[in-house]
């Protein structure tokens, strides 16, 4: 189970309860540190080393064998889409992150107990804030700080696993306060604000929906916190992240508009292992629960997000699948990510969802990618992170991501000591476009009859110079600029929701051509007699049943064209098994 990822190295199964650590917070403002020239030179991302005048206490608990697992390779990688930056503290184990009104990225180090502020203009870390009374490190893994969010007043809230509490940092005053959960070992996971500025939160082990009133809390106590025991409503083992309903968003300018008619709800999931769970709606004004059972999907539902049509999207965090749920009818549909391919993983593990600009965005924990799915044109795009840790099945563990104020995506790499970004202008460009001849394939398993679909690939015009310049700025030789030069092949693959791993169980598939040099696309396009027009490169895919039994039903098929190691573009079509 990856919800308790901090247990993975030891248990590799359902996580066990941690010992509760008592943490008392101070309220003085002496914790904030603007970086001196010496400190800045230590963490300057133009250097090839992150050692120097940094706090090495955080790695005293780490053996030489464990450091490669949790400290990264100290190399800034980049490609056509990603830039990476190394955090200023060794083995910082970053997870949660947030963006402030000035577009600075705030990141928490759960190992050293610091807030790190990254200036997106200078592309450097320029401030470190010490969290008071951080406990002495007694294990390899620091506290898992999964969630960080700014409220409407510009103050920062974040969860803390080891202290079993929620912190508030008053930015203007430079002051911390700490609010403790009612149940020992509850493990706060995720937070959301309602229109009154109250904090709602879910817990990994507490099995309770939490509620915190900022006007009533008292520092270092449980005052102002109440919890709804969800175990009295349903049978489950753990909870997933919480999110606001569509229209009741995290945008400070609209979320607290009292004239808005949005439905003030929060969504979260509960999970049963090895498979099963529920999608839950909580009506804030009425205090009413609506429970959607999704056990029939054989998934572990995680991270619910609502789109403008009221459709719910969630991930199966044991698999290669993400799902949609119509809360009005109960109808569900499953979609497969592309193959993990070269990573060697069996599953991509889609993780946290968000909905923006008509697309569902999610990170692939073991697929090592940031992905988006456009339900309107049924297109899946996966942007692959270049850092890969072979000790984590070639994943950098990208656990959380956010959009900044300009639309760029920032994400943390938990085991690699890094934060990465895909600039907005790069998100809007893909090197290829994929289209298909029909929106469904029909397989007649009884009569052993398959189906064929035509696939069309167009090469898009990209400003490669712009890509290279923006990728290599501020790196100054300390990065690996992969994918910028040299021949590129397009590799075709296919996955399906028939199995949780995305395999085409009891089906065979065959592409007329499964590897295409990009130069072939250019030569085909150049034969077009009209300026600005192109002739797409055409291949076909054939899918047939095998002698084994294929369960009849409605599934989906994900047809993928992977452009080198940088990006994959997929079309999702319906797959009907008769």
C-alpha positions as CSV (number, residue, x, y, z in Angstrom):
1,X,0.0,0.0,0.0
2,X,1.5,3.3,-1.0
3,X,-0.7,5.6,1.1
4,X,1.7,4.8,3.8
5,X,4.7,5.1,1.6
6,X,7.0,5.9,4.5
7,X,6.5,2.2,5.6
8,X,7.2,0.7,2.2
9,X,10.9,0.0,2.8
10,X,10.1,-2.1,5.9
11,X,6.6,-3.5,5.5
12,X,5.7,-3.4,1.8
13,X,2.2,-4.0,2.8
14,X,-0.6,-2.4,4.8
15,X,1.1,0.1,7.0
16,X,1.1,-0.2,10.8
17,X,0.5,2.5,13.3
18,X,3.4,4.6,14.2
19,X,4.4,5.6,17.8
20,X,3.0,9.0,18.6
21,X,5.6,11.8,19.0
22,X,4.7,14.7,21.2
23,X,5.7,18.0,19.6
24,X,5.2,21.4,21.3
25,X,5.2,24.5,19.0
26,X,6.7,27.9,20.0
27,X,5.2,31.2,18.8
28,X,8.2,33.3,18.4
29,X,9.3,34.8,15.0
30,X,13.0,34.0,15.2
31,X,12.7,30.9,13.0
32,X,12.8,32.6,9.6
33,X,16.2,32.8,7.9
34,X,17.0,34.9,4.8
35,X,19.9,33.2,3.1
36,X,23.2,35.0,3.4
37,X,25.7,35.0,0.6
38,X,27.5,32.0,2.1
39,X,24.3,30.1,2.5
40,X,23.1,31.0,-1.0
41,X,26.3,29.8,-2.5
42,X,25.7,26.5,-0.7
43,X,22.3,26.0,-2.2
44,X,22.8,27.8,-5.5
45,X,21.4,25.5,-8.2
46,X,24.2,26.5,-10.6
47,X,26.6,24.4,-8.6
48,X,27.1,20.7,-9.0
49,X,27.1,19.9,-5.3
50,X,24.6,20.4,-2.6
51,X,27.1,19.8,0.3
52,X,28.6,22.6,2.4
53,X,27.1,24.7,5.1
54,X,23.9,22.7,5.4
55,X,22.5,20.9,8.4
56,X,23.9,17.4,8.2
57,X,22.0,16.3,11.4
58,X,19.2,15.2,9.2
59,X,21.3,12.4,7.7
60,X,22.7,11.0,11.0
61,X,20.0,8.3,11.0
62,X,20.9,7.3,7.4
63,X,23.4,4.6,6.7
64,X,25.5,4.7,3.5
65,X,23.3,2.0,2.2
66,X,20.1,4.0,2.9
67,X,21.3,7.3,1.5
68,X,20.9,6.3,-2.2
69,X,17.3,5.4,-1.3
70,X,16.4,8.8,0.2
71,X,18.9,11.4,-0.8
72,X,18.9,11.5,-4.6
73,X,21.8,11.6,-7.1
74,X,22.5,15.4,-6.8
75,X,22.0,15.8,-10.5
76,X,19.6,18.3,-12.1
77,X,18.1,16.6,-15.1
78,X,16.0,18.3,-17.8
79,X,14.4,17.4,-21.1
80,X,12.0,19.0,-23.6
81,X,9.5,19.6,-20.8
82,X,11.0,19.4,-17.3
83,X,13.4,21.5,-15.3
84,X,14.6,20.2,-11.9
85,X,16.1,22.0,-8.9
86,X,17.9,20.4,-5.9
87,X,16.7,21.4,-2.5
88,X,19.1,23.2,-0.2
89,X,19.0,20.6,2.6
90,X,20.5,17.2,2.2
91,X,18.0,14.3,2.2
92,X,15.1,16.8,2.8
93,X,12.4,14.3,1.6
94,X,10.0,16.9,0.2
95,X,6.4,15.9,-0.3
96,X,3.8,18.7,0.1
97,X,4.2,22.0,-1.7
98,X,2.1,25.2,-2.1
99,X,2.3,28.5,-4.1
100,X,1.8,31.9,-2.5
101,X,0.3,35.1,-4.0
102,X,3.8,36.2,-5.2
103,X,4.2,32.9,-7.1
104,X,6.8,31.6,-4.7
105,X,6.8,27.8,-4.2
106,X,6.8,26.6,-0.6
107,X,8.1,23.1,0.1
108,X,8.3,21.3,3.4
109,X,11.3,19.1,4.5
110,X,9.8,16.4,6.7
111,X,13.2,15.2,7.6
112,X,14.9,18.4,8.8
113,X,11.7,20.2,9.8
114,X,12.0,23.2,7.5
115,X,9.9,25.2,5.1
116,X,11.9,26.0,1.9
117,X,10.9,29.0,-0.3
118,X,11.7,28.8,-4.0
119,X,11.7,32.1,-5.9
120,X,10.3,31.3,-9.4
121,X,11.7,34.6,-10.8
122,X,15.3,34.0,-9.8
123,X,14.8,30.2,-9.9
124,X,16.6,29.8,-6.6
125,X,15.8,28.9,-3.0
126,X,16.1,32.2,-1.1
127,X,14.6,31.5,2.3
128,X,14.6,28.7,4.9
129,X,12.2,28.7,7.8
130,X,12.7,26.3,10.7
131,X,9.7,24.6,12.2
132,X,10.0,24.9,16.0
133,X,10.8,22.0,18.2
134,X,11.1,19.5,15.4
135,X,11.7,16.0,17.0
136,X,15.1,14.4,16.9
137,X,15.3,12.0,14.0
138,X,15.0,8.4,15.1
139,X,14.2,6.7,11.8
140,X,15.4,6.9,8.2
141,X,12.2,8.6,7.1
142,X,11.1,12.1,8.2
143,X,7.5,13.1,8.8
144,X,5.3,12.8,5.8
145,X,4.0,16.3,5.2
146,X,1.4,15.5,2.5
147,X,-0.5,18.7,2.3
148,X,0.4,22.5,2.3
149,X,-2.2,25.2,1.5
150,X,-2.5,28.9,1.9
151,X,-5.8,30.3,3.4
152,X,-7.6,33.5,2.3
153,X,-5.5,35.5,4.7
154,X,-2.2,34.3,3.2
155,X,-1.3,32.0,6.1
156,X,0.1,28.6,5.5
157,X,-1.5,25.3,6.8
158,X,0.2,22.0,6.6
159,X,-0.2,18.4,7.9
160,X,2.4,16.6,10.0
161,X,2.4,12.8,10.3
162,X,4.8,12.3,13.3
163,X,3.3,14.9,15.6
164,X,-0.2,13.8,14.5
165,X,-1.1,17.5,14.1
166,X,-1.9,20.3,11.7
167,X,0.3,23.4,11.7
168,X,-0.4,27.0,10.9
169,X,2.3,29.4,9.9
170,X,1.3,33.1,10.2
171,X,3.4,34.5,7.4
172,X,3.4,38.2,8.3
173,X,4.1,37.5,12.0
174,X,6.6,34.7,11.4
175,X,4.8,32.6,14.0
176,X,3.9,28.9,14.2
177,X,0.9,27.3,15.9
178,X,0.3,23.5,16.3
179,X,-3.1,21.9,16.6
180,X,-3.3,18.3,17.7
181,X,-5.7,15.6,16.4
182,X,-8.1,14.0,18.9
183,X,-7.1,10.4,18.2
184,X,-3.5,9.3,18.8
185,X,-1.9,8.0,15.6
186,X,-4.6,9.5,13.3
187,X,-2.0,10.7,10.7
188,X,-3.5,13.8,9.0
189,X,-3.3,13.5,5.3
190,X,-5.1,16.3,3.4
191,X,-7.0,19.5,4.1
192,X,-9.6,21.7,2.4
193,X,-11.2,25.0,3.4
194,X,-14.9,25.9,3.5
195,X,-16.4,29.3,2.8
196,X,-16.0,30.3,6.5
197,X,-12.3,29.5,6.4
198,X,-12.7,26.4,8.5
199,X,-10.3,23.5,7.8
200,X,-11.6,20.0,6.9
201,X,-9.1,17.1,6.9
202,X,-8.9,13.4,6.3
203,X,-6.7,10.9,8.2
204,X,-4.8,7.9,7.1
205,X,-5.5,5.8,10.2
206,X,-7.9,7.8,12.2
207,X,-11.0,6.8,10.1
208,X,-12.4,10.2,10.9
209,X,-13.4,13.3,8.9
210,X,-11.8,16.2,10.8
211,X,-13.0,19.7,11.3
212,X,-10.9,22.6,12.7
213,X,-12.3,26.1,13.5
214,X,-9.5,28.6,13.4
215,X,-11.4,31.0,15.7
216,X,-11.5,28.4,18.5
217,X,-8.2,26.6,18.3
218,X,-5.5,26.9,21.0
219,X,-1.9,26.3,20.3
220,X,-0.5,22.9,21.4
221,X,-4.0,21.6,22.3
222,X,-6.9,19.8,20.6
223,X,-9.3,22.7,21.3
224,X,-11.3,23.8,18.2
225,X,-11.1,20.4,16.6
226,X,-14.0,17.9,16.1
227,X,-14.2,14.7,14.2
228,X,-16.9,12.6,12.6
229,X,-16.2,8.9,13.1
230,X,-16.6,7.4,9.6
231,X,-16.2,3.9,10.9
232,X,-19.7,4.1,12.3
233,X,-21.0,4.8,8.8
234,X,-19.1,2.2,6.7
235,X,-16.5,-0.5,7.0
236,X,-13.1,0.6,5.6
237,X,-9.4,0.7,6.5
238,X,-8.0,4.1,5.4
239,X,-9.0,7.4,3.9
240,X,-7.8,9.3,0.9
241,X,-7.2,13.1,0.2
242,X,-10.0,15.6,0.5
243,X,-11.0,18.1,-2.2
244,X,-13.6,20.8,-2.7
245,X,-16.4,20.3,-5.2
246,X,-16.3,21.9,-8.6
247,X,-16.9,25.7,-8.4
248,X,-16.1,25.6,-4.8
249,X,-12.4,25.7,-5.6
250,X,-9.1,26.5,-4.1
251,X,-9.1,29.9,-5.8
252,X,-9.1,32.5,-2.9
253,X,-10.9,35.0,-5.1
254,X,-14.0,32.8,-5.8
255,X,-14.0,30.3,-3.0
256,X,-15.2,32.8,-0.4
257,X,-17.7,34.7,-2.6
258,X,-20.9,34.6,-0.4
259,X,-23.0,35.5,-3.5
260,X,-21.9,32.3,-5.3
261,X,-24.4,29.6,-5.8
262,X,-21.9,26.8,-5.9
263,X,-22.6,23.6,-4.1
264,X,-20.4,23.8,-1.0
265,X,-19.3,20.2,-0.7
266,X,-16.1,18.3,-0.1
267,X,-15.2,14.9,-1.5
268,X,-12.9,12.1,-0.2
269,X,-12.5,8.4,-0.5
270,X,-12.3,5.5,1.9
271,X,-10.4,2.3,1.0
272,X,-10.5,-1.4,1.7
273,X,-7.6,-3.7,1.0
274,X,-6.7,-5.5,-1.2
275,X,-9.5,-3.9,-3.3
276,X,-12.6,-1.9,-2.6
277,X,-13.8,1.3,-1.2
278,X,-16.2,4.2,-1.3
279,X,-16.4,7.7,-2.8
280,X,-18.0,10.1,-0.3
281,X,-19.6,13.5,-0.6
282,X,-20.0,15.7,2.5
283,X,-22.5,18.5,2.2
284,X,-21.0,21.2,4.4
285,X,-24.0,23.5,5.1
286,X,-26.3,20.5,5.8
287,X,-23.9,18.2,7.4
288,X,-25.0,15.3,5.2
289,X,-23.1,12.4,3.9
290,X,-23.6,10.7,0.5
291,X,-21.7,7.4,0.1
292,X,-21.1,5.8,-3.3
293,X,-19.9,2.2,-3.1
294,X,-17.3,1.4,-5.8
295,X,-16.4,-2.1,-4.6
296,X,-17.6,-3.5,-8.0
297,X,-14.7,-1.7,-9.7
298,X,-12.2,-3.8,-7.9
299,X,-10.1,-0.7,-7.3
300,X,-8.7,1.2,-4.4
301,X,-10.3,4.7,-4.9
302,X,-8.0,7.6,-4.2
303,X,-8.1,11.3,-4.6
304,X,-11.6,12.5,-5.8
305,X,-12.1,15.5,-8.1
306,X,-15.3,16.8,-9.6
307,X,-15.6,18.3,-13.1
308,X,-18.0,21.0,-14.3
309,X,-20.5,18.4,-15.4
310,X,-20.6,16.9,-11.9
311,X,-18.7,13.8,-13.1
312,X,-16.2,12.5,-10.5
313,X,-12.7,11.3,-11.3
314,X,-10.5,9.2,-9.1
315,X,-7.5,6.9,-9.3
316,X,-6.9,3.3,-8.4
317,X,-3.7,3.5,-6.5
318,X,-2.9,-0.2,-6.8
319,X,-2.9,-0.2,-10.6
320,X,-2.5,1.5,-14.0
321,X,-6.1,2.7,-13.9
322,X,-8.1,5.9,-13.3
323,X,-11.9,6.0,-13.2
324,X,-14.9,8.2,-13.7
325,X,-18.1,8.0,-11.6
326,X,-21.5,9.5,-12.4
327,X,-22.9,10.2,-8.9
328,X,-26.5,10.5,-10.3
329,X,-26.5,7.0,-11.9
330,X,-23.7,5.2,-10.2
331,X,-22.2,4.4,-13.6
332,X,-18.4,4.0,-13.6
333,X,-15.8,3.8,-16.4
334,X,-12.2,2.7,-16.2
335,X,-9.2,4.0,-18.2
336,X,-5.7,2.7,-18.4
337,X,-2.5,4.8,-18.4
338,X,0.1,3.8,-21.0
339,X,2.7,1.1,-20.2
340,X,5.3,2.0,-17.6
341,X,7.6,0.9,-20.5
342,X,11.3,1.3,-19.8
343,X,10.8,1.9,-16.1
344,X,10.4,-1.8,-15.4
345,X,7.4,-1.3,-13.2
346,X,4.3,-3.4,-13.3
347,X,2.0,-0.5,-12.4
348,X,2.1,3.3,-12.9
349,X,0.1,4.0,-9.7
350,X,-1.9,7.1,-10.5
351,X,-2.0,9.2,-7.4
352,X,-3.4,12.6,-6.7
353,X,-6.0,14.2,-9.0
354,X,-6.9,17.8,-9.8
355,X,-9.1,19.3,-12.4
356,X,-8.1,22.4,-14.4
357,X,-8.9,23.8,-17.8
358,X,-11.2,21.0,-18.8
359,X,-8.6,18.3,-18.0
360,X,-8.0,15.8,-15.2
361,X,-4.4,16.0,-14.0
362,X,-2.6,13.4,-11.9
363,X,0.8,12.2,-11.0
364,X,2.0,8.7,-11.7
365,X,3.8,7.6,-8.6
366,X,5.7,4.7,-10.3
367,X,5.0,5.7,-13.9
368,X,7.3,8.6,-13.0
369,X,5.2,11.1,-14.9
370,X,2.8,14.0,-14.7
371,X,-0.3,13.2,-16.8
372,X,-3.5,14.9,-18.1
373,X,-6.6,13.4,-19.6
374,X,-9.0,15.5,-21.7
375,X,-12.5,13.8,-21.5
376,X,-13.7,15.8,-24.5
377,X,-11.2,14.5,-27.1
378,X,-10.3,11.4,-25.1
379,X,-6.6,12.3,-25.1
380,X,-4.1,11.2,-22.5
381,X,-0.7,13.0,-22.3
382,X,2.1,11.8,-20.0
383,X,5.2,13.9,-19.4
384,X,8.0,11.7,-18.2
385,X,10.4,12.8,-15.4
386,X,14.0,12.3,-16.2
387,X,15.3,11.5,-12.7
388,X,15.0,7.8,-12.1
389,X,16.1,5.9,-9.0
390,X,16.8,2.2,-9.8
391,X,16.3,1.4,-6.1
392,X,12.7,2.6,-6.5
393,X,11.9,0.7,-9.7
394,X,13.2,3.7,-11.7
395,X,10.9,6.2,-10.1
396,X,11.8,9.6,-8.5
397,X,8.7,9.3,-6.4
398,X,6.8,12.3,-7.6
399,X,4.2,12.4,-4.8
400,X,2.5,15.8,-5.0
401,X,2.1,18.5,-7.6
402,X,0.5,22.0,-7.9
403,X,-0.2,24.6,-10.5
404,X,1.4,28.0,-9.9
405,X,-0.3,31.3,-10.6
406,X,0.8,31.3,-14.2
407,X,-0.3,27.7,-15.0
408,X,3.1,26.0,-14.7
409,X,3.2,22.6,-12.8
410,X,5.5,22.1,-9.9
411,X,6.1,18.7,-8.2
412,X,8.3,17.2,-5.5
413,X,10.5,14.2,-5.9
414,X,10.4,12.6,-2.5
415,X,13.5,10.3,-2.6
416,X,15.5,12.5,-5.0
417,X,15.7,15.7,-2.9
418,X,14.3,17.7,-5.8
419,X,11.5,19.9,-7.0
420,X,10.6,20.0,-10.7
421,X,8.6,22.2,-13.0
422,X,6.9,22.0,-16.4
423,X,6.5,25.6,-17.6
424,X,3.1,26.6,-18.8
425,X,4.3,27.3,-22.4
426,X,5.6,23.7,-22.6
427,X,2.4,22.2,-21.4
428,X,0.7,23.7,-24.4
429,X,3.0,22.1,-26.9
430,X,3.2,18.4,-27.9
431,X,5.6,17.2,-30.6
432,X,3.0,14.9,-32.1
433,X,-0.8,14.6,-32.5
434,X,-2.6,11.3,-32.4
435,X,-6.0,10.5,-34.0
436,X,-7.9,7.3,-34.7
437,X,-10.5,6.2,-37.3
438,X,-13.2,5.3,-34.9
439,X,-14.1,5.6,-31.2
440,X,-14.8,2.0,-30.4
441,X,-13.5,-1.6,-31.2
442,X,-15.7,-4.6,-31.0
443,X,-14.3,-8.1,-30.2
444,X,-16.6,-11.1,-30.7
445,X,-15.0,-13.7,-28.4
446,X,-17.6,-16.3,-29.1
447,X,-16.9,-16.4,-32.8
448,X,-13.2,-15.6,-32.4
449,X,-13.4,-12.3,-34.4
450,X,-11.2,-9.3,-33.8
451,X,-11.2,-5.7,-35.0
452,X,-8.9,-3.2,-36.6
453,X,-8.4,0.5,-36.1
454,X,-6.5,3.1,-38.2
455,X,-4.1,5.4,-36.3
456,X,-2.9,8.7,-37.7
457,X,0.2,10.6,-36.4
458,X,1.0,14.2,-37.2
459,X,4.2,15.9,-36.4
460,X,3.7,19.3,-34.8
461,X,5.9,22.4,-35.3
462,X,7.7,23.2,-32.1
463,X,10.0,26.1,-31.3
464,X,12.9,23.8,-30.4
465,X,15.2,26.7,-29.7
466,X,12.9,28.1,-27.2
467,X,12.6,24.7,-25.6
468,X,16.4,24.3,-25.3
469,X,17.0,27.7,-24.0
470,X,14.4,27.6,-21.3
471,X,15.5,24.1,-20.3
472,X,19.1,24.8,-19.9
473,X,18.9,28.3,-18.3
474,X,20.2,28.4,-14.7
475,X,21.6,24.9,-15.0
476,X,25.1,25.8,-16.3
477,X,26.4,22.4,-17.0
478,X,25.1,20.5,-13.9
479,X,22.2,18.9,-15.7
480,X,21.6,16.1,-18.1
481,X,19.8,17.6,-21.1
482,X,18.3,14.4,-22.3
483,X,16.1,14.3,-25.3
484,X,17.2,17.6,-26.8
485,X,19.4,16.3,-29.6
486,X,19.8,13.1,-31.6
487,X,17.4,10.8,-33.4
488,X,14.0,10.2,-31.8
489,X,11.7,7.2,-32.3
490,X,8.0,7.0,-31.7
491,X,7.1,3.8,-30.0
492,X,3.6,2.4,-30.2
493,X,1.9,0.4,-27.4
494,X,-1.6,-0.4,-26.2
495,X,-3.1,-1.0,-22.8
496,X,-6.6,-1.7,-21.6
497,X,-8.9,-1.5,-18.5
498,X,-9.5,-5.2,-18.8
499,X,-6.9,-5.8,-16.1
500,X,-5.6,-3.5,-13.4
501,X,-2.1,-3.7,-14.8
502,X,-3.4,-2.5,-18.2
503,X,-2.6,-5.8,-19.9
504,X,-4.8,-7.1,-22.7
505,X,-5.7,-10.2,-20.9
506,X,-6.6,-13.0,-23.3
507,X,-6.3,-10.7,-26.3
508,X,-3.5,-10.3,-28.8
509,X,-2.5,-7.0,-30.4
510,X,-0.4,-6.2,-33.4
511,X,0.6,-2.8,-34.9
512,X,1.5,-2.6,-38.6
513,X,4.5,-0.7,-37.4
514,X,5.4,-0.4,-33.7
515,X,8.4,1.9,-34.0
516,X,8.5,5.0,-36.2
517,X,11.5,7.4,-36.7
518,X,10.4,11.0,-36.4
519,X,12.2,11.7,-39.6
520,X,9.6,9.5,-41.4
521,X,6.9,11.9,-40.1
522,X,8.8,14.9,-41.4
523,X,9.3,13.3,-44.9
524,X,5.7,12.4,-45.2
525,X,4.6,15.9,-44.1
526,X,7.0,17.6,-46.5
527,X,5.2,15.9,-49.5
528,X,2.1,18.0,-48.9
529,X,1.7,20.5,-51.7
530,X,0.0,23.1,-49.5
531,X,1.8,25.3,-47.1
532,X,0.7,24.6,-43.6
533,X,-1.0,21.3,-44.4
534,X,0.3,17.9,-43.8
535,X,-0.4,14.2,-44.5
536,X,-0.5,12.2,-41.3
537,X,1.5,9.1,-41.0
538,X,-0.9,6.1,-41.0
539,X,-0.6,2.7,-39.3
540,X,-3.1,0.3,-38.0
541,X,-3.7,-1.8,-34.9
542,X,-5.4,-5.2,-34.9
543,X,-6.8,-6.8,-31.7
544,X,-8.0,-10.4,-31.6
545,X,-9.3,-12.8,-28.9
546,X,-7.2,-15.8,-27.9
547,X,-8.4,-19.2,-27.0
548,X,-8.6,-18.2,-23.4
549,X,-11.9,-16.9,-22.0
550,X,-12.4,-13.1,-22.2
551,X,-15.1,-11.8,-19.9
552,X,-17.7,-10.0,-22.0
553,X,-18.2,-6.3,-21.1
554,X,-17.5,-2.7,-21.8
555,X,-13.9,-1.7,-21.4
556,X,-11.5,0.9,-22.8
557,X,-8.4,0.7,-24.9
558,X,-5.5,3.1,-24.6
559,X,-3.5,3.5,-27.9
560,X,-0.2,5.2,-27.2
561,X,2.6,6.9,-29.2
562,X,5.6,7.6,-27.1
563,X,7.9,10.3,-28.3
564,X,11.4,9.2,-27.1
565,X,11.8,9.4,-23.4
566,X,10.0,12.8,-23.0
567,X,6.3,12.4,-23.6
568,X,3.5,10.0,-24.6
569,X,0.3,10.9,-26.3
570,X,-2.6,8.4,-26.2
571,X,-6.1,8.1,-27.6
572,X,-8.7,6.2,-25.5
573,X,-11.4,4.3,-27.3
574,X,-14.2,2.0,-26.1
575,X,-13.5,-1.7,-26.2
576,X,-16.6,-3.9,-26.4
577,X,-16.2,-7.6,-25.7
578,X,-19.1,-9.7,-26.9
